[in-house]
Amino acid sequence: NSKVAAGIENSRLASCIILHHISKLKAFVHNYEFSNKNEEINFFKFLKPKFYSKLIYHQKVVGILSHLPLTTISEIKKYFLDELRKINNYFNANHEFVSYYQSRVSSFDEIYFLRKEPDSWLLMNLEDYEPDLNFTTIYDQKVSKIIAFEMLSEFIKTSVTKLDLEQDLSGSQKSIGLPKVNWTGSKVSLVELLYALQSAGACNNGTIDLKQLANHFES
């Protein structure tokens, strides 16, 4: 539908903008000499992944929305949950490095985030290899993917929650004895209205969850 098309277009535009800034960042690094190891580690562990993670995120959103099945709500939910399972599989497969990064320790930072010529075994076993050795430590690519997948996980969970609400509202029964008020907008618009109210903390000081809010409005 139009909302899916808009989501795809927004992420495509965001990807183009991010790619432009990554190109500028790469040109800067090629002409810059880091003053010490800590500066180089900080760049590849924290700064560069801020750009690449958003690029990966928006590219994944485009891929997911482009293949969204136009069938039942149940089938769409299954599709989203399958995508969430892929993310969990990536985290499980890279458990050691994910734990290292998320724990915010620094004991192996010189191994992970300083540029060097990788050996052939490393190249064969890392899917996130970047051919420009002056602009990668290989592991900064993994950090970018971790951050991107965390954002993507939230995107998928929010999408599933909206589908749950839409399904609940479509199956609700009309209450007896209340003034006759008919919602004439789309179900998606109603779900987005409820989601906006919950996000703004407009009910119960933001402590109410979406299903409780939907049940209240149904009543």
Phi and psi in degrees as a GROMACS rama.xvg file:
@    title "Ramachandran Plot"
@    xaxis  label "Phi"
@    yaxis  label "Psi"
@TYPE xy
-65.5692  -34.0504  SER-2
-67.7568  -38.9648  LYS-3
-64.5502  -45.2137  VAL-4
-60.4104  -40.1981  ALA-5
-65.7282  -39.2849  ALA-6
-63.4048  -41.0693  GLY-7
-63.6206  -45.9713  ILE-8
-64.9716  -41.0125  GLU-9
-61.8675  -42.7676  ASN-10
-70.7416  -32.8749  SER-11
-66.0351  -43.9677  ARG-12
-63.7211  -42.1481  LEU-13
-61.3761  -40.5525  ALA-14
-60.9332  -42.3931  SER-15
-63.5625  -42.2354  CYS-16
-65.1238  -44.8765  ILE-17
-64.091  -42.5185  ILE-18
-58.6473  -39.4127  LEU-19
-60.2926  -44.5098  HIS-20
-72.977  -31.7537  HIS-21
-64.8753  -39.3988  ILE-22
-60.999  -41.1872  SER-23
-66.7851  -39.2925  LYS-24
-65.6473  -40.8178  LEU-25
-64.2926  -42.8346  LYS-26
-61.9673  -38.8134  ALA-27
-63.2643  -46.4403  PHE-28
-63.8684  -35.2115  VAL-29
-64.9774  -22.3582  HIS-30
-113.276  16.1481  ASN-31
-126.269  140.916  TYR-32
-111.333  118.658  GLU-33
-62.5948  140.488  PHE-34
-73.1956  -27.874  SER-35
-161.498  176.67  ASN-36
-62.9754  -39.9187  LYS-37
-62.5709  -37.9406  ASN-38
-65.7336  -41.8285  GLU-39
-66.278  -43.184  GLU-40
-61.068  -44.7498  ILE-41
-59.951  -39.3692  ASN-42
-64.395  -49.6346  PHE-43
-81.5428  -20.6393  PHE-44
-89.3088  -33.3108  LYS-45
-121.159  -45.4306  PHE-46
-76.0066  -56.3491  LEU-47
-58.0236  -42.3922  LYS-48
-61.8613  -22.6285  PRO-49
-61.758  -34.9744  LYS-50
-80.8477  -52.0537  PHE-51
-66.1346  -34.853  TYR-52
-62.6804  -39.6674  SER-53
-69.6677  -35.636  LYS-54
-63.4074  -48.2554  LEU-55
-60.3205  -43.8264  ILE-56
-58.2626  -52.2511  TYR-57
-66.9793  -35.0056  HIS-58
-66.1869  -37.3889  GLN-59
-68.3267  -39.4743  LYS-60
-60.6866  -44.0664  VAL-61
-59.0777  -45.5204  VAL-62
-62.9817  -43.398  GLY-63
-66.6757  -49.2461  ILE-64
-67.9347  -31.2719  LEU-65
-67.1236  -26.0917  SER-66
-108.371  16.4323  HIS-67
-63.8369  124.444  LEU-68
-70.116  130.893  PRO-69
-94.16  64.6425  LEU-70
-124.699  -130.756  THR-71
-84.7178  163.843  THR-72
-60.0896  -38.8613  ILE-73
-61.4592  -41.4257  SER-74
-68.4019  -38.1017  GLU-75
-65.8369  -42.3134  ILE-76
-60.902  -43.1783  LYS-77
-60.5087  -40.807  LYS-78
-61.3961  -47.3352  TYR-79
-62.2905  -42.4639  PHE-80
-67.234  -32.5013  LEU-81
-64.7297  -38.894  ASP-82
-66.4849  -38.3793  GLU-83
-64.9337  -36.2825  LEU-84
-64.2971  -36.5419  ARG-85
-63.2841  -39.952  LYS-86
-63.4375  -45.5402  ILE-87
-61.8126  -36.6635  ASN-88
-64.0577  -38.3029  ASN-89
-64.7535  -44.8987  TYR-90
-63.2146  -39.3416  PHE-91
-66.7989  -40.6089  ASN-92
-67.9669  -25.5497  ALA-93
-116.485  35.9191  ASN-94
-55.6388  -45.1985  HIS-95
-61.7932  -47.4986  GLU-96
-71.0275  -38.0987  PHE-97
-59.327  -43.7828  VAL-98
-64.2916  -40.6371  SER-99
-61.3836  -47.8788  TYR-100
-66.658  -45.4643  TYR-101
-70.6252  -22.9656  GLN-102
-78.6443  -11.7093  SER-103
64.2496  24.6874  ARG-104
-81.376  169.825  VAL-105
-134.024  10.8928  SER-106
-61.3249  -30.7861  SER-107
-111.531  17.3921  PHE-108
-59.2529  -36.2864  ASP-109
-68.489  -25.9823  GLU-110
-79.5522  -42.1936  ILE-111
-84.5057  -32.3886  TYR-112
-126.494  24.0663  PHE-113
-115.443  138.362  LEU-114
-70.1118  139.128  ARG-115
-163.121  166.011  LYS-116
-75.2655  113.673  GLU-117
-74.8103  147.832  PRO-118
-80.7318  168.141  ASP-119
-64.3939  -34.3014  SER-120
-62.7556  -41.5225  TRP-121
-62.877  -41.9984  LEU-122
-65.2461  -36.0682  LEU-123
-72.5326  -22.6018  MET-124
-110.489  6.72321  ASN-125
-120.248  115.979  LEU-126
-75.4976  -15.5915  GLU-127
-98.8018  28.198  ASP-128
-68.4323  131.232  TYR-129
-108.141  120.681  GLU-130
-65.8223  -23.7227  PRO-131
-81.6067  96.1479  ASP-132
-67.7577  -17.6744  LEU-133
-79.9732  -12.4637  ASN-134
-122.487  22.0826  PHE-135
-155.514  153.662  THR-136
-116.109  9.98225  THR-137
71.3813  -50.1492  ILE-138
-72.8749  -20.8178  TYR-139
-65.8417  -27.6418  ASP-140
-64.9641  -38.0767  GLN-141
-67.7983  -39.3531  LYS-142
-60.1912  -43.8354  VAL-143
-59.2463  -41.2547  SER-144
-69.5543  -36.9414  LYS-145
-60.171  -49.194  ILE-146
-63.0409  -44.6541  ILE-147
-61.721  -42.958  ALA-148
-69.6726  -30.4104  PHE-149
-64.6274  -43.3615  GLU-150
-66.0005  -41.2175  MET-151
-65.5  -36.1102  LEU-152
-61.5472  -42.2029  SER-153
-65.853  -39.0585  GLU-154
-60.3815  -44.4526  PHE-155
-68.2414  -43.4009  ILE-156
-62.5617  -40.8217  LYS-157
-63.5934  -41.0601  THR-158
-63.2239  -41.0591  SER-159
-67.2311  -39.975  VAL-160
-60.9472  -42.237  THR-161
-62.8465  -39.6639  LYS-162
-66.0716  -38.8888  LEU-163
-60.8335  -44.1699  ASP-164
-65.0785  -41.9735  LEU-165
-62.9181  -38.573  GLU-166
-67.739  -40.9147  GLN-167
-63.9836  -43.4732  ASP-168
-67.6279  -36.4089  LEU-169
-69.4392  -24.7848  SER-170
-101.43  5.54673  GLY-171
-74.6743  152.601  SER-172
-97.0917  147.146  GLN-173
-70.209  134.898  LYS-174
-75.3471  149.843  SER-175
-95.6478  138.559  ILE-176
89.8714  -0.479238  GLY-177
-94.5575  153.824  LEU-178
-54.4499  144.412  PRO-179
-77.1223  106.567  LYS-180
-128.121  119.727  VAL-181
-106.403  128.654  ASN-182
-77.3874  118.755  TRP-183
-106.799  1.14457  THR-184
-84.9084  -175.064  GLY-185
-79.1306  158.228  SER-186
-63.3803  -36.6322  LYS-187
-61.6223  -40.9854  VAL-188
-64.4282  -39.5163  SER-189
-65.0856  -42.8762  LEU-190
-61.1452  -42.9839  VAL-191
-66.4125  -33.5937  GLU-192
-63.5651  -46.6454  LEU-193
-62.6565  -41.6117  LEU-194
-63.8533  -38.8902  TYR-195
-65.9618  -41.1104  ALA-196
-62.7614  -42.075  LEU-197
-67.3525  -42.4851  GLN-198
-64.7594  -34.3364  SER-199
-78.7706  -6.85772  ALA-200
68.0483  30.9606  GLY-201
-78.4161  -13.299  ALA-202
-126.257  133.447  CYS-203
53.664  35.0305  ASN-204
56.7836  30.5913  ASN-205
83.5455  5.90147  GLY-206
-89.5055  -12.3898  THR-207
-78.478  139.403  ILE-208
-90.2508  171.141  ASP-209
-63.4832  -39.2539  LEU-210
-67.2284  -39.5114  LYS-211
-63.0817  -41.7575  GLN-212
-63.6011  -42.0111  LEU-213
-63.8516  -41.3438  ALA-214
-63.5383  -38.6136  ASN-215
-63.9558  -46.3238  HIS-216
-67.3358  -32.2465  PHE-217
-62.1414  -42.8836  GLU-218
